[in-house]
């Protein structure tokens, strides 16, 4: 599959997944939550565990073969903030997935209370990134992610 097709498929899958507020199903592994999106021979899988602090993995499968993946871990660093409020803001930031590199949110997004920042190095084939949420310049959430094409 062409690079551009992976990009457009990821944009579709990510806007239908976590950022949409969809309820994730219980994953095949006890204690995990899972979301899947399928189109033609392509299948996107996002599976994670945890809440305040979490870790997970995203995969794109073509047929039964994994073609692309991303691992991520992070969470709320300051438990003075409620998970619902912070994660509602995170979903708003992730809805704005960049059309050219749909890994997480755009480089910068804010509302009247929080600021989201995302720094990515690389491209869809090989990348690493770091996203944060701040409140009044205090770090309250962070996430590290990396991945690329699987060969």
OpenMM code with the backbone's topology and positions (N, CA, C; nanometers):
from openmm import Vec3, app, unit

residues = "UNK UNK UNK UNK UNK UNK UNK UNK UNK UNK UNK UNK UNK UNK UNK UNK UNK UNK UNK UNK UNK UNK UNK UNK UNK UNK UNK UNK UNK UNK UNK UNK UNK UNK UNK UNK UNK UNK UNK UNK UNK UNK UNK UNK UNK UNK UNK UNK UNK UNK UNK UNK UNK UNK UNK UNK UNK UNK UNK UNK UNK UNK UNK UNK UNK UNK UNK UNK UNK UNK UNK UNK UNK UNK UNK UNK UNK UNK UNK UNK UNK UNK UNK UNK UNK UNK UNK UNK UNK UNK UNK UNK UNK UNK UNK UNK UNK UNK UNK UNK UNK UNK UNK UNK UNK UNK UNK UNK UNK UNK UNK UNK UNK UNK UNK UNK UNK UNK UNK UNK UNK UNK UNK UNK UNK UNK UNK UNK UNK UNK UNK UNK UNK UNK UNK UNK UNK UNK UNK UNK UNK UNK UNK UNK UNK UNK UNK UNK UNK UNK UNK".split()
positions = [
    Vec3(0.0841, -0.1177, 0.0000),
    Vec3(0.0000, 0.0000, 0.0000),
    Vec3(0.0887, 0.1242, 0.0000),
    Vec3(0.0446, 0.2263, -0.0689),
    Vec3(0.1206, 0.3499, -0.0785),
    Vec3(0.1160, 0.4300, 0.0519),
    Vec3(0.2229, 0.5055, 0.0738),
    Vec3(0.2362, 0.5901, 0.1924),
    Vec3(0.1117, 0.6769, 0.2121),
    Vec3(0.0662, 0.7434, 0.1069),
    Vec3(-0.0502, 0.8335, 0.1158),
    Vec3(-0.1751, 0.7590, 0.1610),
    Vec3(-0.1877, 0.6329, 0.1219),
    Vec3(-0.3045, 0.5547, 0.1637),
    Vec3(-0.3008, 0.5243, 0.3136),
    Vec3(-0.1815, 0.5004, 0.3683),
    Vec3(-0.1697, 0.4797, 0.5134),
    Vec3(-0.2075, 0.6080, 0.5876),
    Vec3(-0.1623, 0.7209, 0.5364),
    Vec3(-0.1921, 0.8491, 0.5998),
    Vec3(-0.3435, 0.8718, 0.6025),
    Vec3(-0.4102, 0.8573, 0.4895),
    Vec3(-0.5551, 0.8832, 0.4858),
    Vec3(-0.6315, 0.7816, 0.5704),
    Vec3(-0.5865, 0.6561, 0.5723),
    Vec3(-0.6526, 0.5549, 0.6552),
    Vec3(-0.6373, 0.5882, 0.8033),
    Vec3(-0.5178, 0.6311, 0.8443),
    Vec3(-0.4957, 0.6684, 0.9842),
    Vec3(-0.5818, 0.7883, 1.0253),
    Vec3(-0.5956, 0.8872, 0.9378),
    Vec3(-0.6811, 1.0021, 0.9685),
    Vec3(-0.8234, 0.9541, 0.9957),
    Vec3(-0.8761, 0.8691, 0.9097),
    Vec3(-1.0113, 0.8144, 0.9278),
    Vec3(-1.0221, 0.7368, 1.0585),
    Vec3(-0.9292, 0.6465, 1.0820),
    Vec3(-0.9349, 0.5602, 1.2001),
    Vec3(-0.9251, 0.6414, 1.3294),
    Vec3(-0.8341, 0.7370, 1.3321),
    Vec3(-0.8146, 0.8145, 1.4545),
    Vec3(-0.9337, 0.9058, 1.4843),
    Vec3(-0.9986, 0.9594, 1.3826),
    Vec3(-1.1151, 1.0438, 1.4084),
    Vec3(-1.2368, 0.9621, 1.4494),
    Vec3(-1.2341, 0.8320, 1.4246),
    Vec3(-1.3427, 0.7431, 1.4668),
    Vec3(-1.3144, 0.6788, 1.6027),
    Vec3(-1.1909, 0.6913, 1.6510),
    Vec3(-1.1479, 0.6234, 1.7733),
    Vec3(-1.1586, 0.7083, 1.8978),
    Vec3(-1.0527, 0.7091, 1.9776),
    Vec3(-1.0516, 0.7733, 2.1090),
    Vec3(-1.1013, 0.9176, 2.1059),
    Vec3(-1.0569, 0.9941, 2.0069),
    Vec3(-1.0932, 1.1361, 2.0033),
    Vec3(-1.2427, 1.1577, 1.9845),
    Vec3(-1.3118, 1.0606, 1.9296),
    Vec3(-1.4559, 1.0740, 1.9055),
    Vec3(-1.5375, 1.0512, 2.0328),
    Vec3(-1.4723, 0.9977, 2.1362),
    Vec3(-1.5445, 0.9677, 2.2591),
    Vec3(-1.6126, 0.8322, 2.2557),
    Vec3(-1.5859, 0.7533, 2.1514),
    Vec3(-1.6444, 0.6204, 2.1391),
    Vec3(-1.6071, 0.5354, 2.2609),
    Vec3(-1.6963, 0.4483, 2.2999),
    Vec3(-1.6676, 0.3577, 2.4108),
    Vec3(-1.5826, 0.2425, 2.3591),
    Vec3(-1.4684, 0.2250, 2.4203),
    Vec3(-1.3809, 0.1145, 2.3828),
    Vec3(-1.4370, -0.0144, 2.4412),
    Vec3(-1.4171, -0.1236, 2.3716),
    Vec3(-1.4605, -0.2546, 2.4194),
    Vec3(-1.3520, -0.3153, 2.5065),
    Vec3(-1.3901, -0.4130, 2.5883),
    Vec3(-1.2896, -0.4866, 2.6647),
    Vec3(-1.2037, -0.5629, 2.5652),
    Vec3(-1.0722, -0.5499, 2.5800),
    Vec3(-0.9802, -0.6146, 2.4881),
    Vec3(-0.9706, -0.7645, 2.5131),
    Vec3(-0.9031, -0.8324, 2.4229),
    Vec3(-0.8830, -0.9761, 2.4358),
    Vec3(-0.7971, -1.0102, 2.5567),
    Vec3(-0.7098, -0.9179, 2.5965),
    Vec3(-0.6259, -0.9379, 2.7135),
    Vec3(-0.6983, -0.8760, 2.8328),
    Vec3(-0.7113, -0.9501, 2.9409),
    Vec3(-0.7809, -0.9019, 3.0599),
    Vec3(-0.7244, -0.7684, 3.1051),
    Vec3(-0.8109, -0.6738, 3.1333),
    Vec3(-0.7704, -0.5433, 3.1830),
    Vec3(-0.7386, -0.4414, 3.0747),
    Vec3(-0.7577, -0.4767, 2.9479),
    Vec3(-0.7310, -0.3826, 2.8393),
    Vec3(-0.8616, -0.3363, 2.7758),
    Vec3(-0.8516, -0.2224, 2.7061),
    Vec3(-0.9626, -0.1697, 2.6269),
    Vec3(-0.9150, -0.1647, 2.4834),
    Vec3(-1.0074, -0.1867, 2.3904),
    Vec3(-0.9684, -0.1972, 2.2503),
    Vec3(-1.0694, -0.1295, 2.1593),
    Vec3(-1.0178, -0.0638, 2.0574),
    Vec3(-1.0998, -0.0058, 1.9518),
    Vec3(-1.0464, -0.0559, 1.8190),
    Vec3(-1.1356, -0.0910, 1.7279),
    Vec3(-1.0941, -0.1302, 1.5937),
    Vec3(-1.1741, -0.0523, 1.4897),
    Vec3(-1.1114, -0.0309, 1.3755),
    Vec3(-1.1732, 0.0358, 1.2620),
    Vec3(-1.1263, -0.0388, 1.1388),
    Vec3(-1.2200, -0.0741, 1.0515),
    Vec3(-1.1855, -0.1491, 0.9314),
    Vec3(-1.2376, -0.0806, 0.8068),
    Vec3(-1.1576, -0.0907, 0.7007),
    Vec3(-1.1976, -0.0413, 0.5693),
    Vec3(-1.1264, -0.1266, 0.4657),
    Vec3(-1.2034, -0.1985, 0.3899),
    Vec3(-1.1435, -0.2897, 0.2923),
    Vec3(-1.0576, -0.3938, 0.3611),
    Vec3(-0.9344, -0.4115, 0.3132),
    Vec3(-0.8415, -0.5081, 0.3729),
    Vec3(-0.7634, -0.4502, 0.4911),
    Vec3(-0.7864, -0.3219, 0.5214),
    Vec3(-0.7116, -0.2545, 0.6272),
    Vec3(-0.7888, -0.2580, 0.7591),
    Vec3(-0.7158, -0.2801, 0.8675),
    Vec3(-0.7752, -0.2801, 1.0008),
    Vec3(-0.6828, -0.2039, 1.0947),
    Vec3(-0.7418, -0.1106, 1.1698),
    Vec3(-0.6700, -0.0329, 1.2704),
    Vec3(-0.7117, -0.0868, 1.4064),
    Vec3(-0.6142, -0.1096, 1.4931),
    Vec3(-0.6404, -0.1592, 1.6283),
    Vec3(-0.5687, -0.0670, 1.7261),
    Vec3(-0.6417, -0.0200, 1.8259),
    Vec3(-0.5832, 0.0597, 1.9346),
    Vec3(-0.6201, -0.0123, 2.0634),
    Vec3(-0.5208, -0.0599, 2.1362),
    Vec3(-0.5444, -0.1335, 2.2604),
    Vec3(-0.4603, -0.0702, 2.3710),
    Vec3(-0.5232, -0.0460, 2.4862),
    Vec3(-0.4490, 0.0166, 2.5958),
    Vec3(-0.5014, -0.0318, 2.7296),
    Vec3(-0.4234, -0.0060, 2.8337),
    Vec3(-0.4673, -0.0352, 2.9699),
    Vec3(-0.4231, 0.0803, 3.0592),
    Vec3(-0.5008, 0.1011, 3.1643),
    Vec3(-0.4731, 0.2081, 3.2580),
    Vec3(-0.5709, 0.3223, 3.2407),
    Vec3(-0.5562, 0.4232, 3.3251),
    Vec3(-0.6432, 0.5400, 3.3190),
    Vec3(-0.5636, 0.6648, 3.3568),
    Vec3(-0.5352, 0.6821, 3.4858),
    Vec3(-0.4575, 0.7975, 3.5284),
    Vec3(-0.3219, 0.7941, 3.4569),
    Vec3(-0.2585, 0.6780, 3.4552),
    Vec3(-0.1387, 0.6526, 3.3765),
    Vec3(-0.1683, 0.5291, 3.2931),
    Vec3(-0.1313, 0.5308, 3.1663),
    Vec3(-0.1705, 0.4228, 3.0756),
    Vec3(-0.0601, 0.3929, 2.9762),
    Vec3(-0.0718, 0.2792, 2.9118),
    Vec3(0.0155, 0.2461, 2.8005),
    Vec3(-0.0643, 0.1688, 2.6978),
    Vec3(-0.0196, 0.1791, 2.5729),
    Vec3(-0.0955, 0.1139, 2.4679),
    Vec3(-0.0180, 0.0982, 2.3396),
    Vec3(-0.0896, 0.0444, 2.2423),
    Vec3(-0.0306, 0.0168, 2.1122),
    Vec3(-0.1366, 0.0338, 2.0050),
    Vec3(-0.0964, 0.0915, 1.8917),
    Vec3(-0.1813, 0.0997, 1.7745),
    Vec3(-0.1158, 0.0186, 1.6640),
    Vec3(-0.1976, -0.0487, 1.5851),
    Vec3(-0.1481, -0.1266, 1.4716),
    Vec3(-0.2360, -0.1020, 1.3501),
    Vec3(-0.1749, -0.1062, 1.2328),
    Vec3(-0.2503, -0.1177, 1.1089),
    Vec3(-0.2166, -0.2549, 1.0520),
    Vec3(-0.3223, -0.3315, 1.0308),
    Vec3(-0.3076, -0.4639, 0.9715),
    Vec3(-0.3580, -0.4571, 0.8273),
    Vec3(-0.2914, -0.5273, 0.7395),
    Vec3(-0.3421, -0.5467, 0.6039),
    Vec3(-0.3579, -0.6966, 0.5885),
    Vec3(-0.4837, -0.7410, 0.5786),
    Vec3(-0.5097, -0.8839, 0.5892),
    Vec3(-0.4743, -0.9258, 0.7308),
    Vec3(-0.3915, -1.0272, 0.7456),
    Vec3(-0.3490, -1.0730, 0.8783),
    Vec3(-0.2078, -1.0284, 0.9149),
    Vec3(-0.1506, -0.9390, 0.8351),
    Vec3(-0.0121, -0.8988, 0.8567),
    Vec3(-0.0025, -0.7561, 0.9111),
    Vec3(0.0667, -0.7374, 1.0249),
    Vec3(0.0878, -0.6017, 1.0750),
    Vec3(0.1809, -0.5248, 0.9814),
    Vec3(0.1422, -0.4012, 0.9478),
    Vec3(0.2191, -0.3196, 0.8545),
    Vec3(0.2792, -0.1950, 0.9181),
    Vec3(0.2118, -0.1435, 1.0208),
    Vec3(0.2535, -0.0191, 1.0853),
    Vec3(0.2138, -0.0266, 1.2310),
    Vec3(0.2914, 0.0391, 1.3179),
    Vec3(0.2550, 0.0387, 1.4590),
    Vec3(0.3104, 0.1570, 1.5344),
    Vec3(0.2464, 0.1827, 1.6487),
    Vec3(0.2909, 0.2876, 1.7396),
    Vec3(0.2680, 0.2386, 1.8819),
    Vec3(0.3647, 0.2611, 1.9687),
    Vec3(0.3483, 0.2347, 2.1118),
    Vec3(0.3461, 0.3690, 2.1830),
    Vec3(0.2738, 0.3747, 2.2928),
    Vec3(0.2640, 0.4992, 2.3673),
    Vec3(0.2456, 0.4716, 2.5154),
    Vec3(0.2921, 0.5661, 2.5976),
    Vec3(0.2682, 0.5586, 2.7412),
    Vec3(0.2691, 0.7000, 2.7965),
    Vec3(0.1863, 0.7210, 2.8973),
    Vec3(0.1794, 0.8524, 2.9584),
    Vec3(0.0592, 0.8628, 3.0493),
    Vec3(0.0290, 0.9846, 3.0878),
    Vec3(-0.0865, 1.0060, 3.1717),
    Vec3(-0.0782, 1.1353, 3.2497),
    Vec3(-0.1674, 1.1483, 3.3439),
    Vec3(-0.1780, 1.2685, 3.4248),
    Vec3(-0.0679, 1.2670, 3.5305),
    Vec3(0.0093, 1.3743, 3.5316),
    Vec3(0.1245, 1.3841, 3.6211),
    Vec3(0.0891, 1.4535, 3.7526),
    Vec3(-0.0232, 1.5242, 3.7545),
    Vec3(-0.0647, 1.5983, 3.8729),
    Vec3(-0.2075, 1.5568, 3.9047),
    Vec3(-0.2262, 1.4764, 4.0085),
    Vec3(-0.3599, 1.4223, 4.0367),
    Vec3(-0.4542, 1.5236, 4.1022),
    Vec3(-0.4144, 1.6520, 4.1031),
    Vec3(-0.5073, 1.7572, 4.1452),
    Vec3(-0.6093, 1.7878, 4.0355),
    Vec3(-0.5865, 1.7330, 3.9160),
    Vec3(-0.6763, 1.7543, 3.8034),
    Vec3(-0.7530, 1.6258, 3.7782),
    Vec3(-0.8813, 1.6382, 3.7567),
    Vec3(-0.9646, 1.5211, 3.7316),
    Vec3(-0.9374, 1.4608, 3.5957),
    Vec3(-0.9395, 1.3286, 3.5891),
    Vec3(-0.9131, 1.2618, 3.4621),
    Vec3(-1.0150, 1.3021, 3.3564),
    Vec3(-1.1409, 1.3168, 3.3921),
    Vec3(-1.2428, 1.3504, 3.2929),
    Vec3(-1.2128, 1.4840, 3.2264),
    Vec3(-1.1828, 1.5854, 3.3051),
    Vec3(-1.1575, 1.7186, 3.2490),
    Vec3(-1.0339, 1.7191, 3.1588),
    Vec3(-0.9260, 1.6574, 3.2045),
    Vec3(-0.8021, 1.6545, 3.1255),
    Vec3(-0.8213, 1.5702, 3.0000),
    Vec3(-0.8824, 1.4529, 3.0124),
    Vec3(-0.8974, 1.3661, 2.8964),
    Vec3(-1.0033, 1.4157, 2.7993),
    Vec3(-1.1023, 1.4914, 2.8455),
    Vec3(-1.1950, 1.5573, 2.7521),
    Vec3(-1.1197, 1.6597, 2.6679),
    Vec3(-1.0312, 1.7358, 2.7317),
    Vec3(-0.9489, 1.8319, 2.6581),
    Vec3(-0.8552, 1.7590, 2.5611),
    Vec3(-0.7944, 1.6492, 2.6066),
    Vec3(-0.7063, 1.5714, 2.5194),
    Vec3(-0.7814, 1.5237, 2.3959),
    Vec3(-0.9040, 1.4732, 2.4130),
    Vec3(-0.9836, 1.4303, 2.2971),
    Vec3(-1.0062, 1.5460, 2.2003),
    Vec3(-1.0332, 1.6657, 2.2531),
    Vec3(-1.0494, 1.7827, 2.1658),
    Vec3(-0.9224, 1.8091, 2.0861),
    Vec3(-0.8066, 1.7977, 2.1510),
    Vec3(-0.6794, 1.8191, 2.0812),
    Vec3(-0.6559, 1.7111, 1.9755),
    Vec3(-0.6878, 1.5867, 2.0084),
    Vec3(-0.6622, 1.4759, 1.9157),
    Vec3(-0.7594, 1.4736, 1.7981),
    Vec3(-0.8741, 1.5384, 1.8110),
    Vec3(-0.9673, 1.5504, 1.6972),
    Vec3(-0.9037, 1.6294, 1.5846),
    Vec3(-0.8071, 1.7099, 1.6172),
    Vec3(-0.7399, 1.7943, 1.5195),
    Vec3(-0.6148, 1.7248, 1.4655),
    Vec3(-0.6262, 1.5976, 1.4389),
    Vec3(-0.5138, 1.5184, 1.3892),
    Vec3(-0.4611, 1.5803, 1.2591),
    Vec3(-0.3296, 1.6036, 1.2504),
    Vec3(-0.2734, 1.6614, 1.1285),
    Vec3(-0.2954, 1.5689, 1.0086),
    Vec3(-0.3371, 1.6263, 0.8987),
    Vec3(-0.3650, 1.5470, 0.7789),
    Vec3(-0.2378, 1.4916, 0.7143),
    Vec3(-0.1226, 1.5529, 0.7408),
    Vec3(0.0012, 1.5072, 0.6776),
    Vec3(0.0771, 1.4049, 0.7618),
    Vec3(0.0593, 1.4098, 0.8935),
    Vec3(0.1267, 1.3156, 0.9831),
    Vec3(0.0325, 1.2837, 1.1000),
    Vec3(-0.0634, 1.1937, 1.0777),
    Vec3(-0.1708, 1.1685, 1.1747),
    Vec3(-0.1317, 1.0736, 1.2879),
    Vec3(-0.0422, 1.1203, 1.3735),
    Vec3(0.0022, 1.0368, 1.4843),
    Vec3(-0.0728, 1.0705, 1.6120),
    Vec3(-0.0692, 1.1956, 1.6524),
    Vec3(-0.1420, 1.2450, 1.7697),
    Vec3(-0.2106, 1.3748, 1.7271),
    Vec3(-0.2058, 1.4808, 1.8100),
    Vec3(-0.2662, 1.6082, 1.7725),
    Vec3(-0.1682, 1.6976, 1.6991),
    Vec3(-0.2165, 1.8196, 1.6663),
    Vec3(-0.1297, 1.9186, 1.6021),
    Vec3(-0.0243, 1.9662, 1.7017),
    Vec3(0.0678, 2.0493, 1.6543),
    Vec3(0.1768, 2.0962, 1.7401),
    Vec3(0.1276, 2.1763, 1.8600),
    Vec3(0.0166, 2.2496, 1.8437),
    Vec3(-0.0310, 2.3366, 1.9501),
    Vec3(-0.1829, 2.3475, 1.9436),
    Vec3(-0.2454, 2.3399, 2.0603),
    Vec3(-0.3897, 2.3599, 2.0720),
    Vec3(-0.4164, 2.4096, 2.2131),
    Vec3(-0.5105, 2.5030, 2.2278),
    Vec3(-0.5427, 2.5515, 2.3611),
    Vec3(-0.6899, 2.5885, 2.3713),
    Vec3(-0.7364, 2.5927, 2.4936),
    Vec3(-0.8676, 2.6484, 2.5237),
    Vec3(-0.8478, 2.7486, 2.6368),
    Vec3(-0.9508, 2.7866, 2.7050),
    Vec3(-0.9373, 2.8882, 2.8091),
    Vec3(-0.8628, 2.8388, 2.9335),
    Vec3(-0.8422, 2.7069, 2.9443),
    Vec3(-0.7792, 2.6523, 3.0646),
    Vec3(-0.6484, 2.5772, 3.0387),
    Vec3(-0.6437, 2.4975, 2.9322),
    Vec3(-0.5304, 2.4082, 2.9085),
    Vec3(-0.4582, 2.4409, 2.7783),
    Vec3(-0.3310, 2.3975, 2.7721),
    Vec3(-0.2502, 2.4103, 2.6506),
    Vec3(-0.1942, 2.2725, 2.6170),
    Vec3(-0.2166, 2.2287, 2.4930),
    Vec3(-0.1657, 2.1018, 2.4410),
    Vec3(-0.0489, 2.1327, 2.3483),
    Vec3(0.0614, 2.0580, 2.3636),
    Vec3(0.1768, 2.0713, 2.2747),
    Vec3(0.2197, 1.9319, 2.2299),
    Vec3(0.2611, 1.9222, 2.1052),
    Vec3(0.3041, 1.7938, 2.0496),
    Vec3(0.4273, 1.8158, 1.9632),
    Vec3(0.5318, 1.7419, 1.9913),
    Vec3(0.6556, 1.7494, 1.9148),
    Vec3(0.6834, 1.6110, 1.8571),
    Vec3(0.6958, 1.6034, 1.7252),
    Vec3(0.7230, 1.4768, 1.6577),
    Vec3(0.8487, 1.4893, 1.5738),
    Vec3(0.9332, 1.3875, 1.5778),
    Vec3(1.0501, 1.3789, 1.4902),
    Vec3(1.0299, 1.2605, 1.3979),
    Vec3(1.0603, 1.2788, 1.2694),
    Vec3(1.0499, 1.1707, 1.1731),
    Vec3(0.9259, 1.1811, 1.0869),
    Vec3(0.8918, 1.0682, 1.0273),
    Vec3(0.7734, 1.0609, 0.9431),
    Vec3(0.6988, 0.9327, 0.9767),
    Vec3(0.5948, 0.9029, 0.9028),
    Vec3(0.5106, 0.7871, 0.9323),
    Vec3(0.5910, 0.6569, 0.9342),
    Vec3(0.6980, 0.6513, 0.8570),
    Vec3(0.7798, 0.5311, 0.8494),
    Vec3(0.8639, 0.5048, 0.9725),
    Vec3(0.9053, 0.6112, 1.0425),
    Vec3(0.9893, 0.5980, 1.1615),
    Vec3(0.9804, 0.7287, 1.2389),
    Vec3(0.9278, 0.7259, 1.3598),
    Vec3(0.9039, 0.8493, 1.4338),
    Vec3(0.9139, 0.8280, 1.5833),
    Vec3(0.9284, 0.9382, 1.6540),
    Vec3(0.9124, 0.9417, 1.7987),
    Vec3(0.8556, 1.0777, 1.8335),
    Vec3(0.7815, 1.0809, 1.9442),
    Vec3(0.7169, 1.2058, 1.9791),
    Vec3(0.6883, 1.2188, 2.1273),
    Vec3(0.6487, 1.3398, 2.1622),
    Vec3(0.6217, 1.3745, 2.3013),
    Vec3(0.5103, 1.4778, 2.3014),
    Vec3(0.4039, 1.4509, 2.3777),
    Vec3(0.2956, 1.5483, 2.3895),
    Vec3(0.2738, 1.5822, 2.5360),
    Vec3(0.2306, 1.7064, 2.5597),
    Vec3(0.2070, 1.7523, 2.6958),
    Vec3(0.0775, 1.8326, 2.7025),
    Vec3(0.0247, 1.8419, 2.8236),
    Vec3(-0.0831, 1.9355, 2.8541),
    Vec3(-0.0370, 2.0145, 2.9759),
    Vec3(-0.0533, 2.1450, 2.9655),
    Vec3(-0.0155, 2.2338, 3.0742),
    Vec3(-0.1364, 2.3129, 3.1212),
    Vec3(-0.1341, 2.3479, 3.2472),
    Vec3(-0.2314, 2.4408, 3.3043),
    Vec3(-0.1519, 2.5492, 3.3757),
    Vec3(-0.1693, 2.6736, 3.3320),
    Vec3(-0.0941, 2.7859, 3.3884),
    Vec3(0.0560, 2.7554, 3.3938),
    Vec3(0.1070, 2.7034, 3.2825),
    Vec3(0.2486, 2.6697, 3.2630),
    Vec3(0.2985, 2.5561, 3.3515),
    Vec3(0.2092, 2.4860, 3.4183),
    Vec3(0.2464, 2.3674, 3.4970),
    Vec3(0.2138, 2.2422, 3.4163),
    Vec3(0.3112, 2.1522, 3.4053),
    Vec3(0.2908, 2.0264, 3.3347),
    Vec3(0.1958, 1.9382, 3.4148),
    Vec3(0.0836, 1.8989, 3.3527),
    Vec3(-0.0113, 1.8132, 3.4236),
    Vec3(-0.0322, 1.6789, 3.3542),
    Vec3(0.0149, 1.6666, 3.2282),
    Vec3(-0.0017, 1.5428, 3.1519),
    Vec3(0.1141, 1.5338, 3.0541),
    Vec3(0.1638, 1.4109, 3.0335),
    Vec3(0.2637, 1.3886, 2.9296),
    Vec3(0.2478, 1.2497, 2.8710),
    Vec3(0.2914, 1.2362, 2.7458),
    Vec3(0.2854, 1.1077, 2.6759),
    Vec3(0.4033, 1.0980, 2.5802),
    Vec3(0.4680, 0.9831, 2.5786),
    Vec3(0.5766, 0.9528, 2.4846),
    Vec3(0.5240, 0.8502, 2.3854),
    Vec3(0.5621, 0.8638, 2.2589),
    Vec3(0.5189, 0.7661, 2.1599),
    Vec3(0.6262, 0.7465, 2.0527),
    Vec3(0.6246, 0.6304, 1.9909),
    Vec3(0.7200, 0.6000, 1.8851),
    Vec3(0.6644, 0.4866, 1.7988),
    Vec3(0.7204, 0.4740, 1.6790),
    Vec3(0.6771, 0.3652, 1.5916),
    Vec3(0.7183, 0.3858, 1.4488),
    Vec3(0.6484, 0.3141, 1.3612),
    Vec3(0.6750, 0.3228, 1.2184),
    Vec3(0.6296, 0.1978, 1.1466),
    Vec3(0.6758, 0.1841, 1.0229),
    Vec3(0.6392, 0.0672, 0.9431),
    Vec3(0.7090, -0.0556, 0.9961),
    Vec3(0.6402, -0.1676, 0.9891),
    Vec3(0.6923, -0.2947, 1.0368),
    Vec3(0.7387, -0.3746, 0.9161),
    Vec3(0.8639, -0.4169, 0.9178),
    Vec3(0.9189, -0.4918, 0.8041),
    Vec3(0.9699, -0.6254, 0.8485),
] * unit.nanometer
topology = app.Topology()
chain = topology.addChain("A")
for resn in residues:
    res = topology.addResidue(resn, chain)
    for name in ("N", "CA", "C"):
        topology.addAtom(name, app.Element.getBySymbol(name[0]), res)
